[in-house]
Amino acid sequence: MKPLEGLTVLEFSTMITASFAAMQMGEQGARIIKVEPLGAGDPMRYIGATKGGISSLFANCNRGKEAIRVDIKTPEGRDLICSMIPEVDVVIHNFRPGIMDKLGLGSDALRALNPRLIYTAISGFGTTGPKHNAPAYDPIIQAQSGITATQGKGEPEFFRTLICDKITAYTACQAVTSALYLREKTGEGQHIDLSMLDSGLFFIFPDGFQNHTLLDEDIAPQPLLIDILYDSTVTRDGAVTISAGTADQQMRSLIAMGMEHLLVDERFNEMEKLIANIDVFKSLVAQEYLKYTTDEVIQRMNGADVPCARFLNHDEVLAQPQIEANDSVQVIEHPLMGSMRVIKAPPRFGGEPLPPGSPSPAHGQHTQTVLESFEFNEAQIKALFSKGIVS
């Protein structure tokens, strides 16, 4: 049995945050019903490599779901959703603050219909303040949360991935499961507000804001952890990354490369001195690594039990033996998209990976069957289709 089996999640979303959060809950057993508008639906359906009318980006964020098309801007569409709410455990959306309230589908309205409901509202900047209603995408939040400042050295740089979207999604999952646990003890549902800005800042702060944490005047600023660990080490034929994060590992790495003399150098013979003189230290050891090939460096580091890795491209990542040993990747057949890779959810319950959910749905693929499962009769369903409330 999967951990969230028996729970029903109603997802209203465009793009990543709520979609990816709901998919993760689906991987853990929840029933996910994705509510999309008539017409084009979620714009994510059309971004990236596409086949059969579904993009790979959409497929990677929406497997294991049932998709229905409902015009929630109409009174009939709103009433349809409200009639489903008593049987729903979680509602999650990523619309701007106030939008769902204007549609009659806000937290107060829906939780009045089902006091056990967990209502999760994801926004870009939060529900108050000068930017509460501003549009937000991942690059905007990276820029505003300090992530680009942490990445760059003098100039801002992006993570070239939707990191704030996905961090917010993970945070939403954790918050929802906490609320479900609280509901088990109290019998009451919960309203959850979650912003991408807060999620991004909370994520980057522990290491990215090391020198912006202590406020007294007598603090001793030090190089950031990321400035110590996150470097490529150039070899004779390429590069590796080495993470000698402790004094013992640093000692073993120097011995492995024949640089024992640096262990007694007054500038580096204690961890605090080494950190204080890190730029000089890096310059000296860099010259030594240029004498060896990448394979030779990795062999020496492995022999000394020092963390070390070569840089892999996308194909090499998927082909590495550890990924195969972890059983992380599965190839499935999508009825519209054909053969495709999926990555299994990381958590292992009972030591076993969770099987991936059903292939991502076509737009409105499950409207009829979902309505039937909520006990709409044939005449009601026919009327909703004929009036253009659903499709």
JOMOVEN-V123610 format. One record per residue. N is the residue number from 1. RES is the residue in one small letter. SS is DSSP state (helix for helix, strand for strand, loop for the rest). PSI is psi in radians with two decimals (NA if undefined). D_LAST is the distance of its C-alpha to the last C-alpha in Angstrom with 1 decimal. Layout:
n=N res=RES ss=SS psi=PSI d_last=D_LAST
n=N res=RES ss=SS psi=PSI d_last=D_LAST
This chain:
n=1 res=m ss=loop psi=2.31 d_last=33.1
n=2 res=k ss=loop psi=2.65 d_last=31.3
n=3 res=p ss=loop psi=-0.61 d_last=32.2
n=4 res=l ss=loop psi=0.27 d_last=28.9
n=5 res=e ss=loop psi=2.45 d_last=27.8
n=6 res=g ss=loop psi=-0.19 d_last=26.6
n=7 res=l ss=loop psi=2.54 d_last=25.0
n=8 res=t ss=strand psi=2.25 d_last=21.4
n=9 res=v ss=strand psi=2.25 d_last=20.3
n=10 res=l ss=strand psi=2.05 d_last=17.4
n=11 res=e ss=strand psi=2.18 d_last=17.2
n=12 res=f ss=strand psi=1.97 d_last=16.1
n=13 res=s ss=loop psi=2.76 d_last=17.6
n=14 res=t ss=loop psi=2.53 d_last=18.2
n=15 res=m ss=loop psi=-2.48 d_last=20.9
n=16 res=i ss=loop psi=-0.90 d_last=23.4
n=17 res=t ss=helix psi=-1.07 d_last=24.9
n=18 res=a ss=helix psi=-0.60 d_last=22.4
n=19 res=s ss=helix psi=-0.83 d_last=20.6
n=20 res=f ss=helix psi=-0.64 d_last=23.9
n=21 res=a ss=helix psi=-0.82 d_last=25.1
n=22 res=a ss=helix psi=-0.66 d_last=22.3
n=23 res=m ss=helix psi=-0.70 d_last=22.7
n=24 res=q ss=helix psi=-0.67 d_last=26.3
n=25 res=m ss=helix psi=-0.62 d_last=25.7
n=26 res=g ss=helix psi=-0.68 d_last=23.5
n=27 res=e ss=helix psi=-0.48 d_last=26.4
n=28 res=q ss=loop psi=0.23 d_last=28.6
n=29 res=g ss=loop psi=-0.21 d_last=26.6
n=30 res=a ss=loop psi=2.62 d_last=24.1
n=31 res=r ss=strand psi=2.16 d_last=20.5
n=32 res=i ss=strand psi=2.12 d_last=18.3
n=33 res=i ss=strand psi=1.97 d_last=14.7
n=34 res=k ss=strand psi=2.07 d_last=13.5
n=35 res=v ss=strand psi=2.06 d_last=11.3
n=36 res=e ss=strand psi=2.69 d_last=10.2
n=37 res=p ss=loop psi=2.82 d_last=9.3
n=38 res=l ss=loop psi=2.88 d_last=6.9
n=39 res=g ss=loop psi=-2.26 d_last=9.2
n=40 res=a ss=loop psi=-0.48 d_last=11.8
n=41 res=g ss=loop psi=-2.66 d_last=11.3
n=42 res=d ss=loop psi=2.14 d_last=14.6
n=43 res=p ss=helix psi=-0.40 d_last=17.4
n=44 res=m ss=helix psi=-0.34 d_last=19.1
n=45 res=r ss=helix psi=-0.33 d_last=17.0
n=46 res=y ss=helix psi=0.21 d_last=19.2
n=47 res=i ss=loop psi=2.12 d_last=22.6
n=48 res=g ss=loop psi=-3.00 d_last=25.3
n=49 res=a ss=loop psi=2.27 d_last=25.7
n=50 res=t ss=strand psi=2.47 d_last=22.5
n=51 res=k ss=strand psi=2.40 d_last=21.7
n=52 res=g ss=loop psi=0.40 d_last=18.7
n=53 res=g ss=loop psi=0.16 d_last=16.6
n=54 res=i ss=strand psi=2.33 d_last=17.6
n=55 res=s ss=strand psi=2.76 d_last=20.7
n=56 res=s ss=helix psi=-0.60 d_last=23.5
n=57 res=l ss=helix psi=-0.80 d_last=23.5
n=58 res=f ss=helix psi=-0.77 d_last=19.9
n=59 res=a ss=helix psi=-0.63 d_last=20.8
n=60 res=n ss=helix psi=-0.21 d_last=24.0
n=61 res=c ss=helix psi=0.03 d_last=22.3
n=62 res=n ss=loop psi=0.36 d_last=19.3
n=63 res=r ss=loop psi=2.81 d_last=20.4
n=64 res=g ss=loop psi=0.35 d_last=20.3
n=65 res=k ss=strand psi=2.75 d_last=16.9
n=66 res=e ss=strand psi=2.32 d_last=13.6
n=67 res=a ss=strand psi=2.25 d_last=10.6
n=68 res=i ss=strand psi=2.62 d_last=7.6
n=69 res=r ss=strand psi=2.10 d_last=5.5
n=70 res=v ss=strand psi=2.35 d_last=6.9
n=71 res=d ss=loop psi=1.58 d_last=8.9
n=72 res=i ss=loop psi=-0.02 d_last=12.1
n=73 res=k ss=loop psi=-0.15 d_last=14.2
n=74 res=t ss=loop psi=2.66 d_last=13.7
n=75 res=p ss=helix psi=-0.66 d_last=15.9
n=76 res=e ss=helix psi=-0.66 d_last=13.3
n=77 res=g ss=helix psi=-0.72 d_last=11.3
n=78 res=r ss=helix psi=-0.75 d_last=14.8
n=79 res=d ss=helix psi=-0.65 d_last=15.8
n=80 res=l ss=helix psi=-0.85 d_last=13.1
n=81 res=i ss=helix psi=-0.78 d_last=14.3
n=82 res=c ss=helix psi=-0.60 d_last=17.9
n=83 res=s ss=helix psi=-0.38 d_last=17.6
n=84 res=m ss=helix psi=-0.45 d_last=17.0
n=85 res=i ss=helix psi=-0.67 d_last=19.9
n=86 res=p ss=loop psi=-0.37 d_last=22.7
n=87 res=e ss=loop psi=0.15 d_last=21.8
n=88 res=v ss=loop psi=2.47 d_last=21.2
n=89 res=d ss=loop psi=-0.63 d_last=24.3
n=90 res=v ss=strand psi=2.33 d_last=23.4
n=91 res=v ss=strand psi=2.31 d_last=21.2
n=92 res=i ss=strand psi=2.36 d_last=21.7
n=93 res=h ss=strand psi=2.86 d_last=20.7
n=94 res=n ss=loop psi=0.66 d_last=22.5
n=95 res=f ss=loop psi=2.82 d_last=21.9
n=96 res=r ss=loop psi=2.66 d_last=25.0
n=97 res=p ss=loop psi=2.35 d_last=27.1
n=98 res=g ss=loop psi=-0.35 d_last=26.1
n=99 res=i ss=helix psi=-0.85 d_last=22.5
n=100 res=m ss=helix psi=-0.58 d_last=21.1
n=101 res=d ss=helix psi=-0.76 d_last=23.8
n=102 res=k ss=helix psi=-0.52 d_last=22.8
n=103 res=l ss=loop psi=-0.07 d_last=19.3
n=104 res=g ss=loop psi=0.31 d_last=21.0
n=105 res=l ss=loop psi=0.48 d_last=20.0
n=106 res=g ss=loop psi=3.07 d_last=23.4
n=107 res=s ss=helix psi=-0.82 d_last=25.7
n=108 res=d ss=helix psi=-0.75 d_last=27.8
n=109 res=a ss=helix psi=-0.78 d_last=25.1
n=110 res=l ss=helix psi=-0.61 d_last=23.3
n=111 res=r ss=helix psi=-0.33 d_last=26.7
n=112 res=a ss=helix psi=-0.55 d_last=27.9
n=113 res=l ss=helix psi=-0.46 d_last=25.2
n=114 res=n ss=loop psi=1.61 d_last=26.3
n=115 res=p ss=loop psi=-0.26 d_last=29.7
n=116 res=r ss=loop psi=0.00 d_last=29.4
n=117 res=l ss=loop psi=2.39 d_last=26.4
n=118 res=i ss=strand psi=1.94 d_last=27.2
n=119 res=y ss=strand psi=2.03 d_last=25.6
n=120 res=t ss=strand psi=2.03 d_last=26.0
n=121 res=a ss=strand psi=1.99 d_last=25.7
n=122 res=i ss=strand psi=2.29 d_last=26.5
n=123 res=s ss=strand psi=3.01 d_last=27.8
n=124 res=g ss=loop psi=-0.86 d_last=29.9
n=125 res=f ss=loop psi=-0.11 d_last=33.1
n=126 res=g ss=loop psi=-3.11 d_last=33.0
n=127 res=t ss=loop psi=-0.13 d_last=32.5
n=128 res=t ss=loop psi=3.07 d_last=35.9
n=129 res=g ss=loop psi=2.99 d_last=38.2
n=130 res=p ss=loop psi=-0.37 d_last=38.3
n=131 res=k ss=loop psi=0.24 d_last=35.4
n=132 res=h ss=loop psi=-0.46 d_last=33.1
n=133 res=n ss=loop psi=0.20 d_last=30.5
n=134 res=a ss=loop psi=2.56 d_last=31.1
n=135 res=p ss=loop psi=2.60 d_last=28.6
n=136 res=a ss=loop psi=2.29 d_last=29.4
n=137 res=y ss=loop psi=2.94 d_last=29.0
n=138 res=d ss=helix psi=-0.82 d_last=31.1
n=139 res=p ss=helix psi=-0.59 d_last=33.9
n=140 res=i ss=helix psi=-0.78 d_last=34.3
n=141 res=i ss=helix psi=-0.64 d_last=34.7
n=142 res=q ss=helix psi=-0.75 d_last=37.1
n=143 res=a ss=helix psi=-0.60 d_last=39.2
n=144 res=q ss=helix psi=-0.30 d_last=39.3
n=145 res=s ss=helix psi=-0.04 d_last=39.9
n=146 res=g ss=loop psi=0.02 d_last=42.9
n=147 res=i ss=helix psi=-0.76 d_last=41.4
n=148 res=t ss=helix psi=-0.57 d_last=42.3
n=149 res=a ss=helix psi=-0.63 d_last=45.7
n=150 res=t ss=helix psi=-0.64 d_last=46.3
n=151 res=q ss=helix psi=-0.70 d_last=45.2
n=152 res=g ss=loop psi=2.74 d_last=47.4
n=153 res=k ss=loop psi=1.50 d_last=51.1
n=154 res=g ss=loop psi=-0.70 d_last=52.0
n=155 res=e ss=loop psi=2.50 d_last=48.9
n=156 res=p ss=loop psi=2.50 d_last=45.3
n=157 res=e ss=loop psi=2.53 d_last=43.3
n=158 res=f ss=loop psi=2.58 d_last=39.7
n=159 res=f ss=loop psi=2.19 d_last=38.5
n=160 res=r ss=loop psi=0.96 d_last=36.5
n=161 res=t ss=loop psi=2.80 d_last=33.7
n=162 res=l ss=loop psi=1.09 d_last=31.1
n=163 res=i ss=helix psi=-0.72 d_last=33.6
n=164 res=c ss=helix psi=-0.65 d_last=32.9
n=165 res=d ss=helix psi=-0.85 d_last=29.1
n=166 res=k ss=helix psi=-0.63 d_last=30.0
n=167 res=i ss=helix psi=-0.71 d_last=32.9
n=168 res=t ss=helix psi=-0.68 d_last=30.7
n=169 res=a ss=helix psi=-0.79 d_last=28.2
n=170 res=y ss=helix psi=-0.72 d_last=31.2
n=171 res=t ss=helix psi=-0.68 d_last=32.6
n=172 res=a ss=helix psi=-0.74 d_last=29.4
n=173 res=c ss=helix psi=-0.78 d_last=29.5
n=174 res=q ss=helix psi=-0.71 d_last=33.1
n=175 res=a ss=helix psi=-0.72 d_last=32.6
n=176 res=v ss=helix psi=-0.81 d_last=29.8
n=177 res=t ss=helix psi=-0.58 d_last=32.0
n=178 res=s ss=helix psi=-0.74 d_last=34.9
n=179 res=a ss=helix psi=-0.63 d_last=33.1
n=180 res=l ss=helix psi=-0.67 d_last=32.1
n=181 res=y ss=helix psi=-0.73 d_last=35.7
n=182 res=l ss=helix psi=-0.66 d_last=36.8
n=183 res=r ss=helix psi=-0.62 d_last=34.5
n=184 res=e ss=helix psi=-0.55 d_last=36.2
n=185 res=k ss=helix psi=-0.55 d_last=39.5
n=186 res=t ss=helix psi=-0.34 d_last=38.6
n=187 res=g ss=loop psi=0.01 d_last=35.6
n=188 res=e ss=loop psi=2.57 d_last=34.0
n=189 res=g ss=loop psi=-2.87 d_last=31.0
n=190 res=q ss=strand psi=2.60 d_last=31.4
n=191 res=h ss=strand psi=2.27 d_last=30.1
n=192 res=i ss=strand psi=2.16 d_last=30.5
n=193 res=d ss=strand psi=2.42 d_last=30.7
n=194 res=l ss=strand psi=2.19 d_last=31.1
n=195 res=s ss=strand psi=2.62 d_last=31.7
n=196 res=m ss=helix psi=-0.65 d_last=31.9
n=197 res=l ss=helix psi=-0.83 d_last=35.3
n=198 res=d ss=helix psi=-0.69 d_last=36.8
n=199 res=s ss=helix psi=-0.75 d_last=35.4
n=200 res=g ss=helix psi=-0.75 d_last=36.9
n=201 res=l ss=helix psi=-0.75 d_last=40.2
n=202 res=f ss=helix psi=-0.63 d_last=40.6
n=203 res=f ss=helix psi=-0.78 d_last=40.0
n=204 res=i ss=helix psi=-0.33 d_last=42.5
n=205 res=f ss=helix psi=-0.78 d_last=45.1
n=206 res=p ss=helix psi=-0.76 d_last=47.2
n=207 res=d ss=helix psi=-0.57 d_last=48.5
n=208 res=g ss=helix psi=-0.42 d_last=47.4
n=209 res=f ss=loop psi=0.57 d_last=49.1
n=210 res=q ss=helix psi=-0.69 d_last=52.2
n=211 res=n ss=helix psi=0.23 d_last=54.5
n=212 res=h ss=helix psi=0.42 d_last=52.6
n=213 res=t ss=loop psi=-0.90 d_last=52.9
n=214 res=l ss=loop psi=2.34 d_last=56.5
n=215 res=l ss=loop psi=-0.20 d_last=57.7
n=216 res=d ss=loop psi=2.80 d_last=61.5
n=217 res=e ss=loop psi=-0.29 d_last=63.9
n=218 res=d ss=loop psi=0.40 d_last=65.6
n=219 res=i ss=loop psi=2.77 d_last=62.8
n=220 res=a ss=loop psi=1.74 d_last=63.3
n=221 res=p ss=loop psi=2.51 d_last=60.4
n=222 res=q ss=loop psi=2.83 d_last=59.7
n=223 res=p ss=loop psi=2.57 d_last=57.7
n=224 res=l ss=loop psi=2.64 d_last=54.1
n=225 res=l ss=helix psi=-0.69 d_last=53.2
n=226 res=i ss=helix psi=-0.47 d_last=50.8
n=227 res=d ss=helix psi=-0.34 d_last=53.7
n=228 res=i ss=helix psi=-0.75 d_last=55.7
n=229 res=l ss=helix psi=-0.58 d_last=53.3
n=230 res=y ss=loop psi=1.33 d_last=50.8
n=231 res=d ss=loop psi=2.62 d_last=52.9
n=232 res=s ss=loop psi=2.44 d_last=53.1
n=233 res=t ss=strand psi=2.02 d_last=56.5
n=234 res=v ss=strand psi=2.33 d_last=57.6
n=235 res=t ss=loop psi=-3.06 d_last=59.4
n=236 res=r ss=loop psi=-0.54 d_last=61.4
n=237 res=d ss=loop psi=0.28 d_last=58.5
n=238 res=g ss=loop psi=-2.31 d_last=55.4
n=239 res=a ss=strand psi=2.72 d_last=54.4
n=240 res=v ss=strand psi=2.94 d_last=53.6
n=241 res=t ss=strand psi=2.30 d_last=52.6
n=242 res=i ss=strand psi=2.27 d_last=55.0
n=243 res=s ss=loop psi=1.40 d_last=54.5
n=244 res=a ss=loop psi=1.47 d_last=57.9
n=245 res=g ss=loop psi=-0.12 d_last=56.8
n=246 res=t ss=loop psi=2.87 d_last=59.9
n=247 res=a ss=helix psi=-0.67 d_last=63.6
n=248 res=d ss=helix psi=-0.76 d_last=64.1
n=249 res=q ss=helix psi=-0.68 d_last=61.5
n=250 res=q ss=helix psi=-0.71 d_last=62.9
n=251 res=m ss=helix psi=-0.82 d_last=66.3
n=252 res=r ss=helix psi=-0.62 d_last=65.2
n=253 res=s ss=helix psi=-0.69 d_last=63.4
n=254 res=l ss=helix psi=-0.72 d_last=66.6
n=255 res=i ss=helix psi=-0.73 d_last=68.7
n=256 res=a ss=helix psi=-0.54 d_last=66.4
n=257 res=m ss=loop psi=0.16 d_last=66.7
n=258 res=g ss=loop psi=0.52 d_last=70.5
n=259 res=m ss=loop psi=0.66 d_last=70.3
n=260 res=e ss=helix psi=-0.48 d_last=72.2
n=261 res=h ss=helix psi=-0.43 d_last=74.3
n=262 res=l ss=helix psi=-0.30 d_last=71.5
n=263 res=l ss=helix psi=-0.47 d_last=71.6
n=264 res=v ss=loop psi=0.04 d_last=74.9
n=265 res=d ss=loop psi=2.24 d_last=74.2
n=266 res=e ss=loop psi=-0.38 d_last=74.7
n=267 res=r ss=loop psi=-0.32 d_last=71.6
n=268 res=f ss=loop psi=0.05 d_last=69.3
n=269 res=n ss=loop psi=0.03 d_last=71.1
n=270 res=e ss=loop psi=2.63 d_last=69.0
n=271 res=m ss=helix psi=-0.68 d_last=65.3
n=272 res=e ss=helix psi=-0.69 d_last=65.6
n=273 res=k ss=helix psi=-0.71 d_last=67.9
n=274 res=l ss=helix psi=-0.79 d_last=65.6
n=275 res=i ss=helix psi=-0.71 d_last=62.6
n=276 res=a ss=helix psi=-0.50 d_last=64.8
n=277 res=n ss=loop psi=0.57 d_last=65.9
n=278 res=i ss=helix psi=-0.64 d_last=62.7
n=279 res=d ss=helix psi=-0.74 d_last=62.7
n=280 res=v ss=helix psi=-0.74 d_last=66.3
n=281 res=f ss=helix psi=-0.80 d_last=65.5
n=282 res=k ss=helix psi=-0.67 d_last=62.4
n=283 res=s ss=helix psi=-0.70 d_last=64.5
n=284 res=l ss=helix psi=-0.80 d_last=67.2
n=285 res=v ss=helix psi=-0.51 d_last=65.1
n=286 res=a ss=helix psi=-0.66 d_last=62.9
n=287 res=q ss=helix psi=-0.60 d_last=66.0
n=288 res=e ss=helix psi=-0.67 d_last=66.7
n=289 res=y ss=helix psi=-0.45 d_last=63.2
n=290 res=l ss=loop psi=-0.24 d_last=63.6
n=291 res=k ss=loop psi=-0.22 d_last=66.3
n=292 res=y ss=loop psi=2.68 d_last=63.9
n=293 res=t ss=loop psi=2.90 d_last=60.9
n=294 res=t ss=helix psi=-0.78 d_last=57.5
n=295 res=d ss=helix psi=-0.68 d_last=58.2
n=296 res=e ss=helix psi=-0.72 d_last=61.6
n=297 res=v ss=helix psi=-0.80 d_last=60.3
n=298 res=i ss=helix psi=-0.71 d_last=57.6
n=299 res=q ss=helix psi=-0.76 d_last=60.2
n=300 res=r ss=helix psi=-0.72 d_last=62.5
n=301 res=m ss=helix psi=-0.73 d_last=59.9
n=302 res=n ss=helix psi=-0.70 d_last=58.7
n=303 res=g ss=helix psi=-0.50 d_last=62.3
n=304 res=a ss=loop psi=0.05 d_last=62.8
n=305 res=d ss=loop psi=0.78 d_last=59.6
n=306 res=v ss=loop psi=2.25 d_last=58.3
n=307 res=p ss=loop psi=2.20 d_last=54.5
n=308 res=c ss=strand psi=2.51 d_last=54.0
n=309 res=a ss=strand psi=2.63 d_last=51.3
n=310 res=r ss=strand psi=2.83 d_last=50.7
n=311 res=f ss=loop psi=2.20 d_last=47.8
n=312 res=l ss=loop psi=2.50 d_last=45.0
n=313 res=n ss=loop psi=3.13 d_last=42.5
n=314 res=h ss=helix psi=-0.78 d_last=39.0
n=315 res=d ss=helix psi=-0.70 d_last=40.0
n=316 res=e ss=helix psi=-0.62 d_last=43.0
n=317 res=v ss=helix psi=-0.86 d_last=41.0
n=318 res=l ss=helix psi=-0.43 d_last=38.9
n=319 res=a ss=helix psi=-0.13 d_last=42.0
n=320 res=q ss=loop psi=2.47 d_last=44.3
n=321 res=p ss=helix psi=-0.56 d_last=45.7
n=322 res=q ss=helix psi=-0.65 d_last=44.9
n=323 res=i ss=helix psi=-0.70 d_last=41.1
n=324 res=e ss=helix psi=-0.76 d_last=41.6
n=325 res=a ss=helix psi=-0.61 d_last=43.8
n=326 res=n ss=helix psi=-0.18 d_last=41.3
n=327 res=d ss=loop psi=0.81 d_last=38.6
n=328 res=s ss=loop psi=-0.44 d_last=36.3
n=329 res=v ss=strand psi=2.42 d_last=34.3
n=330 res=q ss=strand psi=2.49 d_last=32.3
n=331 res=v ss=strand psi=2.21 d_last=30.9
n=332 res=i ss=strand psi=2.93 d_last=27.7
n=333 res=e ss=strand psi=2.02 d_last=25.8
n=334 res=h ss=strand psi=2.35 d_last=22.2
n=335 res=p ss=loop psi=-0.41 d_last=20.2
n=336 res=l ss=loop psi=-0.55 d_last=19.0
n=337 res=m ss=loop psi=-0.16 d_last=21.7
n=338 res=g ss=strand psi=-2.65 d_last=24.7
n=339 res=s ss=strand psi=2.33 d_last=27.7
n=340 res=m ss=strand psi=2.66 d_last=27.6
n=341 res=r ss=strand psi=2.52 d_last=29.7
n=342 res=v ss=strand psi=2.58 d_last=28.6
n=343 res=i ss=strand psi=2.23 d_last=31.0
n=344 res=k ss=loop psi=2.65 d_last=31.4
n=345 res=a ss=loop psi=2.41 d_last=31.4
n=346 res=p ss=loop psi=-0.68 d_last=35.0
n=347 res=p ss=loop psi=2.45 d_last=35.9
n=348 res=r ss=strand psi=2.10 d_last=37.7
n=349 res=f ss=strand psi=2.14 d_last=37.8
n=350 res=g ss=loop psi=0.38 d_last=40.9
n=351 res=g ss=loop psi=0.03 d_last=41.6
n=352 res=e ss=strand psi=2.44 d_last=38.7
n=353 res=p ss=strand psi=2.59 d_last=35.7
n=354 res=l ss=loop psi=2.33 d_last=32.3
n=355 res=p ss=loop psi=2.49 d_last=30.3
n=356 res=p ss=loop psi=2.64 d_last=27.3
n=357 res=g ss=loop psi=3.11 d_last=23.9
n=358 res=s ss=loop psi=2.74 d_last=21.3
n=359 res=p ss=loop psi=2.64 d_last=20.3
n=360 res=s ss=loop psi=2.49 d_last=17.8
n=361 res=p ss=loop psi=2.70 d_last=14.2
n=362 res=a ss=loop psi=2.82 d_last=12.0
n=363 res=h ss=loop psi=2.06 d_last=9.2
n=364 res=g ss=loop psi=0.29 d_last=6.4
n=365 res=q ss=loop psi=-0.58 d_last=9.0
n=366 res=h ss=loop psi=0.28 d_last=9.6
n=367 res=t ss=helix psi=-0.88 d_last=6.8
n=368 res=q ss=helix psi=-0.87 d_last=8.4
n=369 res=t ss=helix psi=-0.60 d_last=11.9
n=370 res=v ss=helix psi=-0.78 d_last=12.0
n=371 res=l ss=helix psi=-0.70 d_last=11.3
n=372 res=e ss=helix psi=-0.68 d_last=13.9
n=373 res=s ss=helix psi=-0.40 d_last=16.2
n=374 res=f ss=loop psi=0.30 d_last=16.3
n=375 res=e ss=loop psi=0.54 d_last=17.4
n=376 res=f ss=loop psi=2.36 d_last=14.7
n=377 res=n ss=loop psi=3.02 d_last=15.9
n=378 res=e ss=helix psi=-0.70 d_last=14.5
n=379 res=a ss=helix psi=-0.71 d_last=14.9
n=380 res=q ss=helix psi=-0.77 d_last=13.2
n=381 res=i ss=helix psi=-0.75 d_last=10.1
n=382 res=k ss=helix psi=-0.70 d_last=10.3
n=383 res=a ss=helix psi=-0.71 d_last=11.0
n=384 res=l ss=helix psi=-0.72 d_last=8.2
n=385 res=f ss=helix psi=-0.77 d_last=5.7
n=386 res=s ss=helix psi=-0.54 d_last=8.8
n=387 res=k ss=loop psi=-0.10 d_last=9.5
n=388 res=g ss=loop psi=0.36 d_last=6.6
n=389 res=i ss=loop psi=-0.62 d_last=7.0
n=390 res=v ss=strand psi=2.88 d_last=3.8
n=391 res=s ss=loop psi=NA d_last=0.0
